[in-house]
């Protein structure tokens, strides 16, 4: 099952008041990710990896192209609709130092969203079991 499909995604910025210059941050990116798959964007600094991530979450608006998430073109959704969808999305930053708290063990880092989001809907034992299951899945 297709989870996300990106078609001809573009993000251009214009600068200058008199001689408008166009900077192409992302220019014609297309890919798809099926459920259960992982995609890593790699490239040199400044090539647009973070911009693609921000576009996928609609933190910035694309110049053109489409982003189909779970069968819906999210480029057409309004702010309220996007707010409902965002809990199902997450950006993982390039720098693991800014993503993971070095003072926490990996199990604690994985458990933290369960504690914060579900606030009492899961017992500590259920959270621990889910963390162990996730660690097993990713090896």
Order of alpha helices (4+ residues) and beta strands (2+ residues): beta-beta-alpha-beta-beta-alpha-alpha-alpha-alpha
